[in-house]
Every structure is written in structure tokens, then in C-alpha cells.
Amino acid sequence: MKAVIVSGGKQYLVAEGEKVQVDLIDGAKAGDKLDFAPLMLVDGDKSKVGTPEVAGAKVSAKIVEPEIKGDKVRYIRYKSKKRVHTEGGHRQRYSVIEITAIK
């Protein structure tokens, strides 16, 4: 069984026992339990689509790693013949969750 959940404004297709890297969940600790209301459930050929959530369904998860950092993204702004350039970078922070049950 698979489900579509929303975390941090983004949708993720998840299955039971799967580890998913989602946007940072503030104030989370390792081992904390989370519940998500799925937008869609897929079980083989059958699927249920919610309006906006599937009634009576729940996706349970636990936090494996509360904060990790993604790869560094570098950017450069440059104007030719003007001696103007700036460099910068960004590392996105993520949380890793493990899907424990889809009911």
C-alpha cells in the first residue's frame, strides 16, 4: 500500500517501511511520532482520492534523524566589464522520517 502525504508544503509518495527526507520539522527529536492525513491511498489496482484528505485514513511515522544538511548549492552573480561579482551558497536542512504504518 502507498499513500501521498503533505509535509512542508510538498507532497510525497510513501510506502510502509520507507525512509523519506522531508523539509525540516522544527522542534523535532529522534524517535518522535508523527501522524499525517493522506491525500490519496493506492492499494494495487484500487485507489482512493480524498477531498482534500481521505476520511478515516492515517499514516504514522517516526523521526529517524531530526536534522541533516543537503548538498551545498553555489551561485555567482556577475556583470561583465563592471568588476562586479558576488558569490554565495546555501545548504538546505532536512529531517528524515520512517513510515511505520498506513491505516
Secondary structure, 3 states (H helix, E strand, C coil): CEEEEEECCEEEEEECCCEEEEECCCCCCCCCEEEECCCEEEECCEEEECCCCCCCCCEEEEEEEEEEEEEEEEEEEEECCCCEEEEEEEEEEEEEEEEEEEC
